[in-house]
Structures are given as C-alpha cells and as structure tokens.
C-alpha cells in the first residue's frame, strides 16, 4: 500500500488516500519467472547465481481482492473538469502589445502558442497577418494570468520524455494544476481527446491494457481460494547466459522426475 495525493470525486477536495494492489481473479496455472540476467558493474549482462527457495505450496490469499468492506461505499464516477477560459500571460501580452499588434490579435497569438513566449507569439502573428479574423476577439472570455501561471518547462519536459507531445503535456498539466503524476493519469484516461501518445509503445500498451480490463467489466470476482501446489520447476545450467542448457523437475504421479535436454 502507499499514501498518495487524491482528489475526491464526491466532494471535489484534494486530500490523501491509501492505495493498494489486489487481484480479482487468479489463473488456473500460475507461472513465476525469476530475474535470471542482471547487468554487472562493467555494463555487461551476466547470469545471477542466486539460490531460490521455492515452496511446495503457495497461498496468495493476502493478495485476493475481497471488494467493498462493511461500512465502505463506492466512490461516484469522476465528473469531467469544467471548461475554463484560457489564461493569457500578462507579461507576454504586454510585450506583443508593445510591438503594435491589437489586443485581439495578441490574445489569438498567445492562445495559439499556449503562452509559449513573446517570440513565439510574434512569429505566429507574422504568419497570420492575412487572417480575416486576426483582430476579432477570441470566443472565450479573456482572463489575465500572472506571469508564473504557465506550466513549468521542466514538468513539460518530463511528460515529453514519456512520449507525450508538448501540447499534450501542457494540457495535462493545465488540467491537473501542474501535478505530473495526475497529468499522466489524466492523459491516459482521456484517449478520445487525442491525448494518449498512440504512436508510442507506452500508448499502445496502455490501450491494450484498457481493452483487456473491459473484458472483465461486470464479471463476478473469483471465489476460488488462490492456493497453488508446485508441480514443475525449470532451471538453467551453465556459467554464461548465452550458453548452457535447461533442465526441469516435474511432479509425475506423486514423484519428482528429472528431465534434461542431454
């Protein structure tokens, strides 16, 4: 379990919550793979020579989800965030006004560049001088923001390193008050808004995970006790991970049998 920042969808208050990971269902056959290859100090992969004590019986009941407990109630679905008017950076607005552009044109430039800076705004204006609506007030009501209201560049870069575009990063941070962890959750939970980096491996994996979770929607929890008995173990023999061979111990008719490729 872990304590995390949490916005309650019931009262819309920012608070702390305790999260934990549990399983609704368990497979008929449980396969556990240990980490056999590690990277040494010289950055060369090598085989890990570690003895693993494998129990004959494994009880995963502590990891079994039991649903709502007495006195608990399910949280309501999170309501969509209210649409807010775009906040124009005051310093950038004054800089563009000082260049001789109209107030409406400056607002359009700042909105188009997402308060990306006076230079970016001026470049956008030079490219759209012939727009017929350049000097028409934008649709949303103008609201002036303080100079530090934009998303910090380091937070935007963190999200870009995860595969999101700059526009997606800024939008996620704007929706979550510059909270990186919440911004990632928001971006992945709004794929219809074009926020998920579908061209990245992370986006593809997230989409596959969401699709698999939908298959279990509405299904009953697994009532079977998650208790397993060891029936086979496979080991690698050899000093180097690129050579050697595998052997197996298999429980057959109540007896442990040794199998090898040799």
C-alpha positions, 0 to 999 in steps of 0.5 A: 500500500502507499499514501498518495495525493487524491482528489475526491470525486464526491466532494471535489477536495484534494486530500490523501488516500491509501492505495493498494494492489489486489487481484480479482481473479487468479489463473488456473496455472500460475507461472513465476519467472525469476530475474535470471540476467542482471547487468554487472558493474562493467555494463555487461549482462551476466547470469545471477547465481542466486539460490531460490527457495521455492515452496511446495505450496503457495497461498496468495490469499493476502493478495485476493481482492475481497471488494467493498468492506462493511461500512465502505461505499463506492466512490461516484464516477469522476465528473469531467473538469469544467471548461475554463477560459484560457489564461493569457500571460500578462507579461507576454501580452504586454510585450506583443502589445508593445510591438503594435499588434491589437489586443485581439490579435495578441490574445489569438497569438498567445492562445495559439502558442499556449503562452509559449513566449513573446517570440513565439507569439510574434512569429505566429502573428507574422504568419497570420497577418492575412487572417480575416479574423486576426483582430476579432476577439477570441470566443472565450472570455479573456482572463489575465494570468500572472506571469508564473501561471504557465506550466513549468518547462521542466514538468513539460519536459518530463511528460515529453520524455514519456512520449507525450507531445508538448501540447499534450503535456501542457494540457495535462498539466493545465488540467491537473494544476501542474501535478505530473503524476495526475497529468499522466493519469489524466492523459491516459484516461482521456484517449478520445481527446487525442491525448494518449501518445498512440504512436508510442509503445507506452500508448499502445500498451496502455490501450491494450491494457484498457481493452483487456480490463473491459473484458472483465467489466461486470464479471463476478470476482473469483471465489476460488481460494488462490492456493497453488501446489508446485508441480514443475520447476525449470532451471538453467545450467551453465556459467554464461547466459548465452550458453548452457542448457535447461533442465526441469523437475516435474511432479509425475504421479506423486514423484519428482522426475528429472528431465534434461535436454542431454 
